Structures are given as structure tokens and as C-alpha cells.
Amino acid sequence: MVEAHPPARRFHPRLRIPWLNVLGVIAIVLAATAIVVKNLPDERSNQILNVSYDPTRELYAALDPAFITHYRSQTGVGLDIKESHGGSGRQLRSVLDGSQKASVVSLALISDIETLSKRGLIAPNWQQRLPNSSVPYTSTIVFVVRKGNPKAIHDWPDLINGDVSVVTPNPRSSGNGQLSVLAAWGSVTTRGGSQAQATAYVKALLQHVAVSDAGARSAAASFALAKIGDVQLTWENEALREVAANKDELQLVYPPVSILAEPAVAWVDANVADPKTATYAKAYLNYLFTDAAQDQVAQYGYRPFKPEVLAKYADRLPPLSLFPISAIAKDWSDAREQFFGDNGILDTISTSPHAAVPVA
């Protein structure tokens, strides 16, 4: 019996694809892909660094992507924004010594940026380059206490009663710490007290400090998580965040008077010599003064400089009696020198063996 063989397969000429043609097609596809990739924005080269102070983490985590989306829609350029956070004094020193090449700074005190300007890193006219003297939002120092306020803390004199234990950041390293000292001092002098009385009060207050962390966020951890102290002196936005996260344990107390804090922003001229980087840095900071950014500022507990936006959040950010820095010094730079310079008021007070102000 003859075995039947299957018919031989026949290839249609039109189904033959020479390998050279295949390689040609692949080359065309790869070339097209290369063109697409080449034309995409290189966000690594479009990078800026914002060196900021401790409590602004959440704020800029929201503002940065909003700005990136806005800027891309306006220009087609993709940006990459890096953040650095820490005590404002430490952040200032890191920019001064070059360990952080900040494109922009958003620091706790105007005097922080004035210091960078005096060292030649930022132009002398920096406050005139942006709206509202380069202050996109303000804040103040308030009290956070344990639920029910068991120590009955309502005003500054209450902080030095009996065994009241205070948590506030170190004024050597933190803007929050410096503002706490300035607010405490002004709480005496702006209500008719003498400088001698203010000195005695601040000295007594420092003796009630249980822990003096490097920055606002670590102080918040000491108070809210480690449960150290009876009262924390902190930024209003930090207080709002802490109380919201610990509603059953903490509450916010507004003292009758406190200081008007003016965190400021600037691009660092010495670090944005490249015109492209300078353009991105300037656009980024200008964005902070837009209605969209101002609304986000209020949502995160800062006081927008635009009164109409602030009015929308009056239930969250109530009207307060806040004294300006000019009530206790010529300006922010004068306050830094008077209170925190060598042989300044803080040094004088800190010579007491009981004054709890460790040097960072």
C-alpha cells in the first residue's frame, strides 16, 4: 500500500517578506519613536529646587503639581520641582554654604532672605520683584493644648503658671522658635508692659520649655505623638493640621494677641544664572500670587494676602489681633539682630542656668 503524502505547502509570492524589508520597517518605527522621545520635554533638565521651612510640606505638595499643570498648559514645557524642608534657620545656612543649590527659597522670616541678599546670593531689590513685597501668605503663633484644656491656657501669662510644660522649637534653628520668642515679648510690650517686664516674662517662659526641637514639625511630633508638654507654641497652619489629625486629643487656642508672621519668597539669583532656570523660578513664584494658588494657601491653613480670598475662609481663619514686627523692632532684620544676634536678648536671657534654649 502506498502511503499518501500531504500536498506540499505553497507560498504565495505576495506573502514572502524579505528580511531586508522587515529590518527597514523596524528602522522606520524606531526612527519615528526616537523623534517622539526627542521632542518630549526633558523634565530632568527643567528642574528647580524650592528650599523651604518645616511646615510647608503639605502646602507645596499641593501647589507644585497645580503649577506644573498650569505651566505646561501655557507653554508646553514640563517641569520637575524638588522640595527641601527643615527648620528655617538651618535651611538658610544650607543655602549660604552651598550645600543646597536652591533655585527659590520660601522661608519663615523676611530676615532669612535678607541674610541671603546681604551675602550676594539674592538681589537687593528682591522684595520689589513680586507682589505684596514678596510675601504670598501670612501666619501667626498660636497654642495647641490637650483636649479640654486641663491647664486653662488662654493667654500668654498662662504659659508660666505653676507646672505648665511648654513645647516650642529652638530659636537657634527654627523660624517658629524665633517667632515664639518675638510673640511672647510683644505680648507684654504691646499691652503696656516695659522691656524689663518682657525680659522677665520671656526668661520665665523659656524655663517652662520641656523640649526645644530643631524645627516646627519635630516639635509637633514631640507634642502630639510623644505626648510631651501641656501646650505647644506653633504656626497657625501647623495647629490646624495637628488638631484635625487628633480631634479627640488636641484643641487650638487663639491667644488675645500674637505676632504677624510674614514668610517670604525669592528666587536665588546666584543659582539661576541659566536663563531657562530663571524663567521657571520666576514663573513658579509668581504663581503663588494667583487666585488659584491663594485659594490653596487658605485651604492649608495659611492666610492669603488677597483679602477677598481670606474672607472666603473666615470660619477657618478667623480675624485676629496681630501686631507687626514694627511694634517691637525697626524691621525683621533689626529684630534678628536685637533678639538673636551675638550678645542679643536671647543670649542674655539664656545665660540663666534654667533657661532651656539648647544650641542646635
Secondary structure, DSSP 8 states (H G I E B T S, - for coil): ------------GGG---HHHHHHHHHHHHHHHHHHHHHS--TTTSEEEEEEEGGGHHHHHHHHHHHHHHHHHHHS---EEEEEEE-HHHHHHHHHTTSS--SEEEES-HHHHHHHHHTTSS-TTGGGSSHHHH--EEB-EEEEEETT-TT---SGGGGGSTT--EE---TTT-HHHHHHHHHHHHHHHTTT--HHHHHHHHHHHHHTEEE--SSHHHHHIIIIIS---SEEEEEHHHHHHHHHHTTTTEEEE--S-EE-B--EEEE-GGG--SHHHHHHHHHHHHHTTSHHHHHHHHHTT-EESSHHHHHHTTTTS----EE-GGGTSSSHHHHIIIIISTTSHHHHHHTSTT------
